[in-house]
Amino acid sequence: MSISCHLPGAPPALPPLPVYRFTVDQYHGMVQAGILGDEDPVELLEGLIIVKGNSTLAPAIAVLSPVAGNGAGPPVRVRRFTAAEYHRLIAAGILDEEAPVELLEGWLVLKVSRNPPHDVVLALALRLLAEKLPAGWHCRGQSAVLADVSEPEPDVAIVRGCERDYLQHHPRARDVGLVVEVADTSLQRDRDLKGPLYGRVGIPVYWVVNLPEAQVEVYTDPTGPDPAPAYRRRQDYRAGDEVPLLLDGVEVGRVPARDLLP
């Protein structure tokens, strides 16, 4: 089984990632389930499935220590998973469906613990955006979006159609008009990992509600597939400004930035 299966190169300037660590039993379960094969040049080291050798198909990343405050060690080549493999991990019971992880660029990344300001702003964003939506769109909160080799769970996604349209599959990037991340301690990840991810799959508008700097960052004009995926335009909105809500390139309303900030 190939370790590179249609996975893109890593975005530049990745922040250190809190990658999920597997137990020995989980590792053997992957072998038994056929997710890992004998030909896979990998080994389990301190819970990380490490790619042996120096394959350019397995980008090296800095991984945060599981011990709080210990920072990150030297970059290592952590095996990445396709979206199909991610679902097989869950179906085989190797990974619990409620595990606090999301699939980002092929890595299983631990979600950031939420603090009270984050949850308050999330609730505000869901309510304020839902009030502005025209017919044919709805809000989803912390639910998965299929995005190429990733399956992020943005804090808010504005999605085409109605809720029951997605009983058989998660919304795809083409179904999404806007994603929103509420960023506190996750700010670097939301800018440097999720931003390129959303830009590569062509999600047209991306908001980062930046709590430390008290601003809403609006990213537009995604590159789509590109060696260095990104959004070409960024506009920051502070208290006193109104953030335009664009769907399919049309402004459908405005949200006061102060109403999205704690």
ABEGO torsion letter per residue (X at the ends): XBAABGBBBBBBGBBBBBBBBBBAAAAAAAAAAGABBAABBBBBBGGBBBBBEABAABBBBBBBBABBGAEBBBBBBBBBBBAAAAAAAAAAGABBAABBBBBBGGBBBBBBBBBAAAAAAAAAAAAAAAAABBBGBBBBBGBBBBBEABBBBBABBBBBEBAAAAAABBBBAAABABBBBBBBAAAAAAAAAAAAAAAAAGBABBBBBBAAAGBBBBBBGBAEBBABBBBABBBBBBBGBBBBBBBGGBBAEBBBAAAABX
